[in-house]
Amino acid sequence: MSLWILNITGALASSLAIIAVWRHGVHGHHGKSYLFLMLGIISWFSAEFTLLYDYYVLHIEEQKLVSLADGFWFAGYVFLALHLFTVLRSLRSTIKLGNVVLASIVTVLFVIYNVLNLLSSEFLSDVDFTAFVVTMTYPVLDLLLITPSAIILVSLRKDYQHSIPWFLSSLSLLVNAIADDGYVNDFVNGNSQNLWVWNLFYVTDFIIMAGALFWYNKFHISNEIKNARMEQ
């Protein structure tokens, strides 16, 4: 059931992202950031669809070996990190150095804790070297999402009403990164009974992202189109 809900919400977020990029284009900070966001969401939706296909068609559940889904997830990390850093670039005048240092320290400590937890588990002794590297890469890649997401959320805390899409998309990716660490830790430690809880976090991530894209389509882009028509 969680796989179906994940794919439905992922398809919704992907569709709204495609519509946003098609309506706005790729010019300016908004265009570039949402282009990267669209590619990232589609990549992660492709990973979830791969798991759905594996489960219902190939009858494969969560596996310890490297799969095509890992490739989609890694690609998603890259595109979503580019989205966040594009947003950061547009907000550089409002970002305080202290917030950057604090967010970076907290994130690094959080990732180090998760890496040490993975290294102490028996899971890594049961898999080959490639699967070991892929598993250890996930908490490291979370650095690319947690730190910029936290900085954006702090920087927009007083002006979130004027930057709701960026605020929500950053909150969504922060939720995903935290859920990702929890999911990986439970998976490698054999706590498969807890995985559905983290899947709910992933569903929440897609719902928040869909909300951000709905707002962006309905208000930001629509107002731009309306103003452009009035100028003509």
N, C-alpha and C positions, 0 to 999 in steps of 0.2 A: 504493500500500500504506500509506503514512504517513497519507493522508487517512482510510482505513478505520480504522486503529488509533486515530487521534485521535478519530474519532466514537464508536468503541466505548468508549474510556476516558472520553470526555466524557459519554456517555449513562449510564455507570456512576456517575460522580461526581454527575451531576444527580439520578439516581434516589435515591442515598443521602442527598443533601441534602433532597430532598422528603420522604423518610421521616423524617428527623431533625426537620424543622420540624413535620410532622404529629403526631409522637409527643410532642414537647416543648411545642409552642405557641410563641408569640412574646413571652412574658412574661420579664422579667429580662434581664440582659446576654447570657446564652447564647442565649436565644430571639431577641432582636433581631439579634445578630451573625450567627447562622446563617440568619436570614431574608434578610439582605442577601447573605450568602454564597451561598445557594441561587439568588437572583435573578441574581447575578453569574455563577455557573457555568452556569446555563441560558442566559444571554445569550451567553457565549463558545461554548457547545456549539451554539447556533443559528447562530453565525458559521461554525463548522467544518462544520456540516451544509449551510449555504448554499454553501460552497466545494465540498463533495462533489457537491451537486446541479448546480452550474455545470459541474463537470468531466465528470460522466458523462451528464448529460441535455442540457445546452446546449453541451458540448464547449468550455468556456472554461477556460483555465489561469490562473495568476496574472496579473492585469492591473494596469496602471498607473492605470486610472480608478477613481473612487470607486464602491463597490458597496454593496449592502445589508449585506454582512458587516461593513463598517466601522461601520455604525450599531449592530450587535449588539455589536461589540467595545467601542465607546465607552460603550454602556450598561453593559457588564460592568465597565469601569473604575470607573464611578461607584458601582455597588453594592458592588464588592469593596473600594473605598476606604472606604465607609461601614462595612463589616464590620471593617476594620482599625482605624478610628478608634473604633469601639464597644469593641473589645478594649482599645485604649490607654486609654480612659476608665476601664475596670474595673481597669487595672493602674497607674493614675496614682500610687499611693502607693509603688510599687516602682521607678518610672522615675527615673533620675538625669539631671540636666540635661546633664552632660558627654556622656553617651551620645547624647542628642538632638542636641546641637551637632555631635558627630563624625559621626553618621550623616547629618545634613543636609548637611554640607560635602562628604563623600565622594559623596553622591548627586548634588548639584548639579554637582560637577566632572565626574562620569560622564556626566550628561545634556548638559552643555555640550560635552563632547568629541564626543558622538554627533551633536548638532545641527550643530556645525562640520563634522563629517565629511559629513553629509548636504548641507550647503550647498555643499561643494566638489565634489560629484559631478555628473556630466553628466545624471543622471536628472531632476533638477528643471527642467532647461531643455527637457525633452521633453514635459512635462505641462502641463495647464491650471492656473489659479490655485487652483481648488477642490481638485484632487489634490495640489497643492503644500502647501496649508494642512493637509489631512488627514494627509499624510505627516509633516509637521513636528510635528503634534500628538502622535503616538505617543510619542516620547521625553520630551515634557513630561508626558504622563499617567503615564509610568512613575515620575515623582516621587511620585505618589499611592500607589504600591505599594511602591517600594523603601525609602523612608525609614521609614514605620511598620512594615514587615515587619522591617527590621533592628533597630529599637528593641525590638520585641516579642521577637525571638529573643535579643537580649542580655539583656533584662529577665527572661526565663524560663530562662536557661541553668542556674540553680541549682535550679529548681523545675519542670523540664519534665515530670517524671513525673506531677505533679498537674495539668498543663495541656497534656497531649499534643495534644488536638485543635487548640487555638489555636496551639501550637508548630508542628505540621505544616502547618496551613493557611497560616500566615505564611511558612514555608519554601517551600511550594508557590508562593505568589504572588511571592516573591523570585526563584525560579528562572524563573518565567514572564516577569517584567519584564526580567531579564538576557537571556533568550533572545529576547525581543521586539526588543531593541536590536540584537542580533546578526543576527536575521532581516532587519530593515529595512535595515541597512547592507549586507548581502550582496545583497538584492533590488535596491536602488537602484544598486549598483555593478555589476550584471550578473553576479554570481557565483551563478547559479542552481544550479550543481552543489553548492553548500554548503547549500542550503535544507533538504534532508532531515535534516541534522545538527541544525538548530534545531527541526525538527518532533519529533525525539526528545526534546528538552528539553520541548516542550509536552506530549508524552505522559507524560513523567516528572512534570510538573506535575499533570496529571489523576490519575495513580496516587497521588501523595503526598496529594492532596486527598481521593481516595477512601479512603485509609487513615485520614486524620483523621476523616472522617465515619463510617467503620465503627467506629472506637474510640468516638466520641461516642455512636453508637447502641447499641453492645453494652454499654458500661460506664456512662457517665454517665447516659444517659436510663433505661436498665434499672434502675440502682440507685435513681434517683429514683422510678420507678414502684413498685419493690419496697418502698421505705421508706414511700411514701404508702399502700400497701395494708396495711402492718403497723400504721400509725397508726390506720387505720380499724377 
